[in-house]
Amino acid sequence: MQNKKTHPSHEWHSLPESVNVLPIFSDEPELVSIPLPRAILKLAGPAMTSMLFIMVFNLVDIWWVGKLGSTALAGVSGASFILWTLQAAATCVGTGVNALVARHVGAKHPAKASDVVGQGLLVALFLSLVLTISGFLTQKTLFIKMGLTGDVLGSALDYMTVIIAGLSVIFTFFALDAAFRGAGDTKTPLKLISVALTFNMLLDPVLIFGWGPFPAMGTAGAALATVIAHGVMVIWAALLLAKRQVGIRLNPGIKRIVQPDVCGEIVRIGSPIALSGIMFSISYMVLTRVISRFGPAALAALGVGHRIEGIPYFTALGFSVAAATLVGQNLGAQKPKRAEKATWLAVLYASVIIFSFSVVCYIFAGTVVRFFTADTQVVSEGIGYLRIIAIFEIFLAFEVVLEGAFGGAGHSLPPMTVSIPITWARIPLALLLITHFAMGTAGIWLAIATTTGLKGLVLAFWFNRGTWKK
């Protein structure tokens, strides 16, 4: 048993020293001393805007793809579930890098933080290589098992093949973005994403429809625009980090470039969150097969609905970034009570914004869906989805923000323990509502919404127990 006088930060798994003398910050990091509302907004404002820009990224893609017809839209919607799985795997790196960088910055050890960034990039490249090979070998089989056939299957494969080929830049960006956030800088990622969004908006119509000298690539063009935009972010982010106190370091002072202890710590912290995301995505692949019974319109409506729902999700994710960074830095600075208070304030702020959005979405559901498609069947299904989801959407703030706080503390098992079983409960619940209550697609939407609410409530109870402080 640990000595009761030992502070929780001392229980943090230690990282190997790579140099004899570690430079330290001369003053206490700003985020562990300024008023909490200011600290939260300082982090969450740019982070939330960054996340909303990422949502716009997706909305721009789906808006242009929608011009190709409901078949292409359904194909990209189906492909998005595999994309979620791959992005969830990337959060293994992002969560681990963010937590460790924040902890070392709070403890005033920037050299250790730089070690983490360098090792995080190596982990990102290794994971992306493994998943690229696996993706090429399995994507068609997965789509078929999801119930995609004919032109819908072709559109999904065109889109996903390009995304898989560009996984290395997507994974690398996750690591670099986490480095900035862990160091308390959410403004730089916002600038990076702003430029990438501009590239994506300009390239989408050119590559999808073949404007000028470019051939018409259809859904593959939307994917290529996304990969190119991520490549721009990676190059710029690496150049900026080279000038920072917390930068990229691969320990030239030692014989080995790879540090197994650091890489292992990144994976240990990030893998539960990543596994939760992967299982979430796989559950949607199974759920897609259920939705496919109701035709392409239902699947397309889910895709449109998810992109609209991206507004509250990415809002919550912005505050999740704030919670993760503040928890990590404050635990590093031996201020666990401040870390806890910061988390609940972040949950409160996110809840207020999401509740307001839900009210608007419920009232104007038809207008919102019609912005993306004129297909009457898709609009009808989309309205049903948005109105049911809006009732439970506030709990998304609890789920996402608290997941970030647990991750920032390096205590990432609780979110996985809660998320996986409740998320998978959606499938039997949806089948029950469809089969025994004859609710049609409304039963699927209700199963998704109620399980979101349950996850938020259970995580709130678990976080309030305080075990993450130790």
C-alpha positions as CSV (number, residue, x, y, z in Angstrom):
1,M,0.0,0.0,0.0
2,Q,1.2,3.5,-0.8
3,N,2.1,5.8,2.0
4,K,-0.8,8.1,2.8
5,K,1.4,11.1,2.6
6,T,2.5,10.3,-0.9
7,H,0.8,12.7,-3.3
8,P,-1.1,11.2,-6.3
9,S,1.4,12.6,-8.7
10,H,4.1,10.5,-7.2
11,E,2.1,7.4,-8.1
12,W,2.3,8.4,-11.8
13,H,4.4,5.9,-13.8
14,S,7.9,7.3,-14.1
15,L,9.6,7.9,-17.4
16,P,13.3,7.2,-18.1
17,E,15.7,10.1,-17.7
18,S,17.4,10.7,-21.1
19,V,19.7,13.6,-20.0
20,N,21.5,14.3,-16.9
21,V,19.9,17.7,-16.1
22,L,16.3,18.4,-17.1
23,P,15.5,22.1,-17.8
24,I,12.5,23.3,-15.8
25,F,10.1,26.2,-16.2
26,S,11.2,29.1,-14.0
27,D,7.6,29.9,-13.0
28,E,4.5,27.9,-12.3
29,P,2.6,27.1,-15.5
30,E,-0.2,29.6,-16.1
31,L,-3.0,27.1,-16.2
32,V,-2.5,25.8,-12.7
33,S,-2.6,29.3,-11.1
34,I,-5.1,31.5,-13.0
35,P,-8.9,31.5,-12.1
36,L,-10.5,28.3,-13.3
37,P,-13.2,29.9,-15.5
38,R,-10.5,31.8,-17.3
39,A,-8.3,28.7,-17.6
40,I,-11.3,26.6,-19.0
41,L,-12.3,29.2,-21.5
42,K,-8.7,29.8,-22.5
43,L,-8.4,26.2,-23.5
44,A,-12.0,25.3,-24.4
45,G,-12.6,28.3,-26.6
46,P,-10.0,27.6,-29.3
47,A,-10.4,23.8,-28.8
48,M,-14.1,24.0,-29.3
49,T,-13.7,26.2,-32.4
50,S,-11.1,23.7,-33.7
51,M,-13.5,20.8,-33.2
52,L,-16.3,22.7,-34.8
53,F,-14.0,23.4,-37.8
54,I,-13.4,19.6,-37.9
55,M,-17.1,19.2,-38.0
56,V,-17.3,21.7,-40.8
57,F,-14.6,19.6,-42.5
58,N,-17.1,16.7,-42.5
59,L,-20.1,18.8,-43.4
60,V,-18.4,20.2,-46.4
61,D,-17.5,16.7,-47.6
62,I,-21.1,15.4,-47.1
63,W,-22.6,18.5,-48.7
64,W,-20.6,18.1,-51.9
65,V,-21.0,14.3,-51.9
66,G,-24.8,14.8,-51.5
67,K,-24.7,16.5,-54.9
68,L,-23.8,13.1,-56.3
69,G,-27.0,11.6,-55.1
70,S,-28.3,9.4,-52.2
71,T,-26.3,6.4,-53.3
72,A,-23.0,8.2,-52.9
73,L,-24.2,9.8,-49.7
74,A,-25.1,6.4,-48.3
75,G,-21.7,5.0,-49.3
76,V,-19.8,7.7,-47.5
77,S,-22.1,7.4,-44.5
78,G,-21.3,3.7,-44.4
79,A,-17.6,4.3,-44.8
80,S,-17.7,6.9,-42.0
81,F,-18.1,4.1,-39.4
82,I,-14.8,2.4,-40.5
83,L,-13.2,5.9,-40.5
84,W,-14.4,6.3,-36.9
85,T,-12.8,3.1,-36.0
86,L,-9.4,4.2,-37.5
87,Q,-9.7,7.6,-35.8
88,A,-10.5,5.9,-32.5
89,A,-7.3,3.9,-32.8
90,A,-5.5,7.2,-33.4
91,T,-6.8,8.5,-30.0
92,C,-4.6,5.9,-28.4
93,V,-1.7,8.2,-29.3
94,G,-3.5,11.4,-28.8
95,T,-4.8,10.6,-25.3
96,G,-1.5,9.2,-24.1
97,V,0.6,12.1,-25.5
98,N,-1.8,14.7,-24.1
99,A,-1.9,13.2,-20.6
100,L,1.9,12.7,-20.3
101,V,2.8,16.1,-21.8
102,A,0.3,17.9,-19.5
103,R,1.6,16.0,-16.5
104,H,5.3,16.9,-17.2
105,V,4.4,20.5,-18.0
106,G,2.6,20.8,-14.7
107,A,5.6,19.3,-13.0
108,K,7.9,21.7,-14.9
109,H,9.8,19.1,-16.9
110,P,9.6,20.2,-20.5
111,A,12.4,17.9,-21.7
112,K,10.4,14.9,-20.6
113,A,7.4,16.3,-22.3
114,S,9.4,16.6,-25.5
115,D,10.5,13.0,-25.2
116,V,6.8,12.0,-25.1
117,V,6.1,13.9,-28.3
118,G,8.9,12.2,-30.2
119,Q,7.9,8.7,-29.0
120,G,4.3,9.5,-29.7
121,L,5.1,10.2,-33.3
122,L,6.9,6.8,-33.6
123,V,3.8,5.0,-32.0
124,A,1.5,6.9,-34.5
125,L,3.6,5.8,-37.5
126,F,3.7,2.2,-36.3
127,L,0.0,2.0,-35.7
128,S,-0.9,3.7,-38.9
129,L,1.3,1.2,-40.9
130,V,-0.4,-1.8,-39.2
131,L,-3.9,-0.4,-39.8
132,T,-3.2,0.6,-43.4
133,I,-2.2,-3.0,-44.3
134,S,-5.2,-4.3,-42.3
135,G,-7.6,-1.8,-43.9
136,F,-6.7,-2.7,-47.5
137,L,-7.1,-6.4,-46.7
138,T,-10.5,-6.2,-44.9
139,Q,-12.4,-3.1,-46.0
140,K,-14.5,-4.8,-48.7
141,T,-15.5,-7.7,-46.4
142,L,-16.5,-5.3,-43.7
143,F,-18.7,-3.2,-46.0
144,I,-20.4,-6.4,-47.3
145,K,-21.0,-7.6,-43.7
146,M,-22.5,-4.1,-43.0
147,G,-25.1,-4.8,-45.7
148,L,-23.6,-2.4,-48.4
149,T,-24.2,-3.6,-52.0
150,G,-24.0,-2.4,-55.6
151,D,-23.3,1.3,-56.2
152,V,-23.4,2.0,-52.4
153,L,-20.6,-0.5,-51.8
154,G,-18.6,1.0,-54.7
155,S,-18.9,4.6,-53.4
156,A,-17.8,3.4,-49.9
157,L,-14.8,1.6,-51.3
158,D,-13.7,4.5,-53.5
159,Y,-13.9,6.8,-50.4
160,M,-12.3,4.5,-47.9
161,T,-9.4,3.3,-50.1
162,V,-8.0,6.8,-50.3
163,I,-8.5,7.4,-46.5
164,I,-6.6,4.2,-45.7
165,A,-3.7,5.2,-48.0
166,G,-3.4,8.5,-46.1
167,L,-3.6,7.1,-42.5
168,S,0.0,8.0,-41.6
169,V,-0.6,11.7,-41.9
170,I,-3.9,11.5,-40.0
171,F,-2.3,9.6,-37.2
172,T,0.7,11.9,-37.1
173,F,-1.6,14.9,-36.8
174,F,-3.3,13.3,-33.8
175,A,0.1,13.1,-32.0
176,L,1.2,16.6,-32.9
177,D,-2.2,18.1,-32.0
178,A,-2.1,16.4,-28.6
179,A,1.4,17.8,-27.9
180,F,0.1,21.4,-28.3
181,R,-3.0,20.7,-26.1
182,G,-1.0,19.0,-23.4
183,A,1.3,22.0,-23.2
184,G,-1.8,24.2,-22.7
185,D,-1.8,25.7,-26.3
186,T,-5.2,25.2,-28.0
187,K,-4.8,28.3,-30.3
188,T,-2.2,26.8,-32.5
189,P,-4.3,23.7,-33.4
190,L,-7.1,26.1,-34.3
191,K,-4.8,28.0,-36.7
192,L,-3.7,24.7,-38.3
193,I,-7.3,23.4,-38.7
194,S,-8.4,26.7,-40.1
195,V,-5.8,26.5,-42.9
196,A,-6.6,22.8,-43.5
197,L,-10.3,23.6,-43.7
198,T,-9.7,26.2,-46.4
199,F,-7.7,23.6,-48.4
200,N,-10.4,21.1,-48.0
201,M,-13.2,23.5,-49.1
202,L,-11.2,24.5,-52.2
203,L,-10.2,20.9,-53.1
204,D,-13.6,19.1,-52.6
205,P,-15.5,20.4,-55.6
206,V,-12.4,20.3,-57.8
207,L,-11.6,16.7,-57.0
208,I,-15.1,15.4,-56.7
209,F,-16.5,16.8,-59.9
210,G,-13.3,17.2,-61.9
211,W,-13.1,20.9,-62.3
212,G,-10.4,22.3,-64.7
213,P,-7.7,19.8,-65.6
214,F,-8.6,17.4,-62.7
215,P,-10.5,14.2,-63.4
216,A,-13.9,13.6,-61.7
217,M,-13.1,11.3,-58.7
218,G,-16.5,11.2,-57.0
219,T,-16.3,10.1,-53.4
220,A,-12.6,9.3,-53.7
221,G,-12.1,13.0,-54.4
222,A,-13.7,14.0,-51.1
223,A,-11.3,11.5,-49.3
224,L,-8.2,12.8,-51.2
225,A,-9.1,16.4,-50.2
226,T,-9.2,15.3,-46.6
227,V,-5.8,13.5,-46.7
228,I,-4.1,16.5,-48.4
229,A,-5.5,18.9,-45.8
230,H,-4.2,16.7,-43.0
231,G,-0.8,16.6,-44.7
232,V,-0.7,20.4,-44.7
233,M,-1.4,20.4,-41.0
234,V,1.3,17.9,-40.2
235,I,4.0,19.8,-42.0
236,W,3.1,23.1,-40.4
237,A,2.7,21.6,-36.9
238,A,6.1,20.0,-37.0
239,L,7.8,23.2,-38.1
240,L,6.0,25.1,-35.2
241,L,6.9,22.6,-32.6
242,A,10.6,22.8,-33.6
243,K,10.6,26.3,-32.1
244,R,8.8,25.5,-28.9
245,Q,10.2,24.6,-25.4
246,V,8.0,21.5,-25.6
247,G,8.9,20.2,-29.0
248,I,9.8,16.9,-30.7
249,R,12.8,15.0,-29.3
250,L,14.0,11.5,-30.2
251,N,16.8,11.5,-27.7
252,P,20.0,11.9,-29.8
253,G,22.0,11.6,-26.6
254,I,21.2,7.9,-26.3
255,K,21.9,5.0,-28.6
256,R,18.3,3.9,-29.2
257,I,15.7,6.1,-30.8
258,V,12.8,4.1,-29.6
259,Q,12.1,4.2,-25.8
260,P,9.9,1.2,-25.0
261,D,9.0,2.6,-21.5
262,V,7.7,5.9,-22.9
263,C,5.9,4.2,-25.8
264,G,4.4,1.7,-23.4
265,E,3.1,4.5,-21.1
266,I,1.5,6.3,-24.1
267,V,-0.2,3.1,-25.1
268,R,-1.2,2.1,-21.6
269,I,-3.0,5.4,-21.1
270,G,-4.5,5.8,-24.5
271,S,-5.5,2.2,-25.3
272,P,-8.6,2.0,-23.1
273,I,-10.0,5.2,-24.7
274,A,-9.0,4.0,-28.1
275,L,-10.6,0.6,-27.5
276,S,-13.8,2.3,-26.4
277,G,-13.9,4.3,-29.6
278,I,-13.1,1.2,-31.7
279,M,-15.9,-0.8,-30.1
280,F,-18.2,2.1,-30.5
281,S,-17.5,2.2,-34.2
282,I,-17.8,-1.5,-34.6
283,S,-21.1,-1.5,-32.9
284,Y,-22.3,1.1,-35.5
285,M,-21.2,-1.3,-38.2
286,V,-23.5,-3.9,-36.8
287,L,-26.2,-1.3,-36.2
288,T,-25.8,-0.2,-39.9
289,R,-26.8,-3.7,-40.9
290,V,-30.0,-3.3,-38.9
291,I,-30.6,0.2,-40.4
292,S,-30.0,-1.1,-43.9
293,R,-33.3,-3.1,-43.6
294,F,-35.1,0.2,-44.0
295,G,-33.2,1.2,-47.2
296,P,-30.6,3.8,-48.3
297,A,-32.7,6.7,-47.1
298,A,-32.5,5.6,-43.5
299,L,-28.7,5.1,-43.7
300,A,-28.2,8.4,-45.5
301,A,-30.4,10.1,-42.8
302,L,-28.1,8.6,-40.1
303,G,-25.1,10.0,-41.9
304,V,-26.6,13.5,-42.2
305,G,-27.8,13.3,-38.6
306,H,-24.4,12.4,-37.3
307,R,-22.8,15.3,-39.0
308,I,-25.4,17.7,-37.6
309,E,-24.9,16.1,-34.2
310,G,-21.3,16.9,-34.6
311,I,-22.0,20.4,-33.4
312,P,-22.8,19.3,-29.8
313,Y,-20.3,16.5,-29.9
314,F,-17.4,18.7,-30.9
315,T,-18.6,21.4,-28.5
316,A,-18.3,18.8,-25.7
317,L,-15.0,17.6,-27.1
318,G,-13.6,21.2,-26.9
319,F,-14.4,21.2,-23.1
320,S,-13.1,17.7,-22.9
321,V,-9.7,19.0,-24.2
322,A,-9.8,21.7,-21.5
323,A,-10.6,19.1,-18.8
324,A,-7.9,16.7,-19.9
325,T,-5.2,19.4,-19.9
326,L,-6.3,21.0,-16.6
327,V,-6.5,17.7,-14.8
328,G,-3.1,16.6,-16.1
329,Q,-1.3,19.8,-15.3
330,N,-3.0,20.3,-11.9
331,L,-2.2,16.8,-10.8
332,G,1.4,17.4,-12.0
333,A,1.4,20.5,-9.9
334,Q,-0.1,18.6,-6.9
335,K,-3.5,20.3,-7.0
336,P,-6.1,17.5,-7.2
337,K,-9.0,19.6,-5.8
338,R,-8.5,22.2,-8.5
339,A,-8.4,19.5,-11.1
340,E,-11.8,18.2,-9.9
341,K,-13.4,21.6,-9.8
342,A,-12.1,22.4,-13.3
343,T,-13.8,19.2,-14.6
344,W,-17.2,20.0,-13.2
345,L,-17.1,23.5,-14.4
346,A,-16.2,22.2,-17.9
347,V,-19.2,19.9,-17.8
348,L,-21.5,22.7,-16.7
349,Y,-20.4,25.0,-19.6
350,A,-20.7,22.3,-22.2
351,S,-24.1,21.3,-20.9
352,V,-25.5,24.8,-21.3
353,I,-24.3,25.1,-24.9
354,I,-25.6,21.7,-25.9
355,F,-29.0,22.2,-24.3
356,S,-29.4,25.4,-26.3
357,F,-28.5,23.6,-29.5
358,S,-30.9,20.7,-28.7
359,V,-33.8,23.1,-28.4
360,V,-33.0,24.7,-31.8
361,C,-32.5,21.3,-33.4
362,Y,-35.8,19.9,-32.1
363,I,-37.8,22.9,-33.3
364,F,-36.2,23.4,-36.7
365,A,-35.2,19.8,-37.5
366,G,-36.8,19.9,-41.0
367,T,-35.0,23.1,-42.0
368,V,-31.6,21.7,-40.8
369,V,-31.9,18.4,-42.6
370,R,-33.1,20.1,-45.8
371,F,-29.9,22.1,-45.9
372,F,-28.0,18.8,-46.7
373,T,-30.5,17.0,-49.0
374,A,-33.7,17.5,-50.9
375,D,-34.6,13.8,-50.9
376,T,-38.0,13.6,-49.1
377,Q,-37.4,10.2,-47.6
378,V,-34.0,11.2,-46.2
379,V,-35.5,14.4,-44.8
380,S,-38.3,12.5,-43.1
381,E,-36.0,10.0,-41.5
382,G,-33.5,12.8,-40.5
383,I,-36.2,14.8,-38.7
384,G,-37.1,11.8,-36.6
385,Y,-33.5,11.2,-35.7
386,L,-32.7,14.8,-34.7
387,R,-35.8,15.2,-32.6
388,I,-35.3,12.0,-30.6
389,I,-31.6,12.6,-30.1
390,A,-32.2,16.2,-29.0
391,I,-34.1,15.0,-25.9
392,F,-31.1,13.2,-24.5
393,E,-28.2,15.2,-26.0
394,I,-27.3,17.1,-22.8
395,F,-25.9,13.9,-21.4
396,L,-23.3,13.9,-24.2
397,A,-21.6,16.7,-22.3
398,F,-21.2,14.5,-19.2
399,E,-19.9,11.5,-21.3
400,V,-17.4,13.3,-23.4
401,V,-16.0,15.9,-20.9
402,L,-15.6,13.3,-18.2
403,E,-13.9,10.9,-20.6
404,G,-11.4,13.7,-21.2
405,A,-10.9,14.3,-17.5
406,F,-10.3,10.6,-16.8
407,G,-7.8,10.4,-19.7
408,G,-6.0,13.5,-18.5
409,A,-5.5,11.8,-15.1
410,G,-4.1,8.7,-16.8
411,H,-7.0,6.8,-15.4
412,S,-8.7,5.8,-18.6
413,L,-10.2,2.4,-17.6
414,P,-13.5,3.8,-16.3
415,P,-14.6,5.3,-19.6
416,M,-13.9,2.1,-21.3
417,T,-15.7,0.0,-18.7
418,V,-18.8,2.2,-19.0
419,S,-18.8,2.9,-22.7
420,I,-18.3,-0.6,-24.3
421,P,-21.2,-2.5,-22.7
422,I,-23.7,0.3,-22.8
423,T,-22.9,1.2,-26.4
424,W,-23.3,-2.4,-27.4
425,A,-26.6,-2.6,-25.6
426,R,-28.0,-0.4,-28.4
427,I,-28.2,-3.3,-30.7
428,P,-30.5,-5.6,-28.7
429,L,-32.4,-2.6,-27.5
430,A,-32.9,-1.4,-31.1
431,L,-34.0,-4.9,-32.3
432,L,-36.4,-5.1,-29.3
433,L,-38.0,-1.8,-30.2
434,I,-38.2,-2.7,-33.9
435,T,-39.5,-6.2,-33.5
436,H,-41.8,-6.1,-30.4
437,F,-42.9,-2.5,-30.5
438,A,-43.0,-2.0,-34.3
439,M,-41.2,1.4,-33.9
440,G,-39.3,1.2,-37.2
441,T,-36.3,3.5,-37.5
442,A,-37.6,5.5,-34.5
443,G,-36.7,2.5,-32.3
444,I,-33.1,2.6,-33.5
445,W,-32.9,6.3,-32.9
446,L,-34.4,5.9,-29.4
447,A,-31.9,3.1,-28.6
448,I,-29.0,5.4,-29.6
449,A,-30.4,8.3,-27.5
450,T,-31.2,6.5,-24.3
451,T,-27.9,4.7,-24.1
452,T,-26.1,8.1,-24.5
453,G,-28.0,9.3,-21.5
454,L,-27.1,6.3,-19.5
455,K,-23.4,6.5,-20.2
456,G,-23.3,10.2,-19.1
457,L,-25.0,9.4,-15.8
458,V,-22.8,6.4,-14.9
459,L,-19.6,8.3,-15.7
460,A,-20.7,11.2,-13.6
461,F,-21.2,8.9,-10.6
462,W,-17.8,7.2,-11.2
463,F,-15.9,10.5,-11.5
464,N,-17.5,11.8,-8.3
465,R,-16.0,8.9,-6.4
466,G,-12.6,10.5,-6.8
467,T,-10.5,7.4,-7.4
468,W,-8.9,9.0,-10.5
469,K,-7.0,11.3,-8.1
470,K,-4.9,8.4,-7.0
